[in-house]
Every structure is written in C-alpha cells, then in structure tokens.
C-alpha cells in the first residue's frame, strides 16, 4: 500500500497539480495586492475618497466610525466593501487566466503541422480508394478525368 501511495504521489499529473496550486496561491497574493494597493485607491478617490475595505453595514443598527470599531464592539457586520474587492480580484484572475490560456492555444496552433494533402481519392464509379494521380481505376477500370 505504501508503494502504491508513493507511485500515486510521484505521478506527473499529481506533481503538476501541486506545483499549480502553489503558484496559484502566490499569484493570488500578487493579484490581491494589485487590487487592494493599486486599483482600489484610485477608484475610491474618484468616488469621493471611499475606502472600499471600510464599507460595511452594522446589523445591530448602530453607527460605527470604522469596521475595526464595529468588530471591537462585537457587532455583526455585512462587509460589502471587502466583497467588492473580492469580486474585482476574481475578475482580474479570470482575465489573466483567460489571456494565458488564449496565448497557449495560439502557440499550440502554430506548432501543429499543416494537414498533409490527400494521397488518395475515391473512384466515382466503384468508390474504391485509388492514388490521387491515377488516370484509371485499378478496381473497375473506369477512366478518370
């Protein structure tokens, strides 16, 4: 059983998946920083100096100066600003993955050899496969154009 487990873990696709998860986590951190530190501040400034991470609704009906103050008071909150940030992170990751897959597909298409010209054709009379340059069918002796 231990040998089977080792063989399973060492398969190429399992190792590839592990590498993808680690790189994906690192990539996610970069995208989160991009959204939180670079994209959202100008958007917040354009919308009247709004800090999206501080947009929340306290469910107890009271007003709090900040999300931290509401959490310190133990109030239940709906943090819709953080949800907006998460949606933007998702959209950016989806766009980057889309562009990456698209580039890979284009590269694959360029690498694929062009389809070879057909070497045979069908006889119009007996429908047998004959060489493309044949002038007469070898099976039914029909003269070909």
Secondary structure as the mmCIF struct_conf table of DSSP 4:
data_model
#
loop_
_struct_conf.conf_type_id
_struct_conf.id
_struct_conf.beg_label_comp_id
_struct_conf.beg_label_asym_id
_struct_conf.beg_label_seq_id
_struct_conf.end_label_comp_id
_struct_conf.end_label_asym_id
_struct_conf.end_label_seq_id
HELX_RH_AL_P HELX_RH_AL_P1 UNK A 2 UNK A 9
TURN_TY1_P TURN_TY1_P1 UNK A 10 UNK A 10
BEND BEND1 UNK A 11 UNK A 11
HELX_RH_AL_P HELX_RH_AL_P2 UNK A 12 UNK A 33
HELX_RH_PI_P HELX_RH_PI_P1 UNK A 34 UNK A 39
HELX_RH_AL_P HELX_RH_AL_P3 UNK A 40 UNK A 46
TURN_TY1_P TURN_TY1_P2 UNK A 47 UNK A 48
BEND BEND2 UNK A 49 UNK A 49
HELX_RH_3T_P HELX_RH_3T_P1 UNK A 52 UNK A 54
STRN STRN1 UNK A 57 UNK A 58
TURN_TY1_P TURN_TY1_P3 UNK A 59 UNK A 60
BEND BEND3 UNK A 61 UNK A 61
BEND BEND4 UNK A 65 UNK A 66
HELX_RH_AL_P HELX_RH_AL_P4 UNK A 67 UNK A 72
TURN_TY1_P TURN_TY1_P4 UNK A 73 UNK A 74
STRN STRN2 UNK A 77 UNK A 78
HELX_RH_AL_P HELX_RH_AL_P5 UNK A 80 UNK A 111
BEND BEND5 UNK A 112 UNK A 112
HELX_LH_PP_P HELX_LH_PP_P1 UNK A 113 UNK A 118
BEND BEND6 UNK A 119 UNK A 119
STRN STRN3 UNK A 120 UNK A 122
TURN_TY1_P TURN_TY1_P5 UNK A 124 UNK A 126
STRN STRN4 UNK A 129 UNK A 131
TURN_TY1_P TURN_TY1_P6 UNK A 132 UNK A 133
BEND BEND7 UNK A 135 UNK A 135
STRN STRN5 UNK A 136 UNK A 136
TURN_TY1_P TURN_TY1_P7 UNK A 138 UNK A 140
HELX_LH_PP_P HELX_LH_PP_P2 UNK A 142 UNK A 142
STRN STRN6 UNK A 143 UNK A 143
HELX_LH_PP_P HELX_LH_PP_P3 UNK A 144 UNK A 144
#
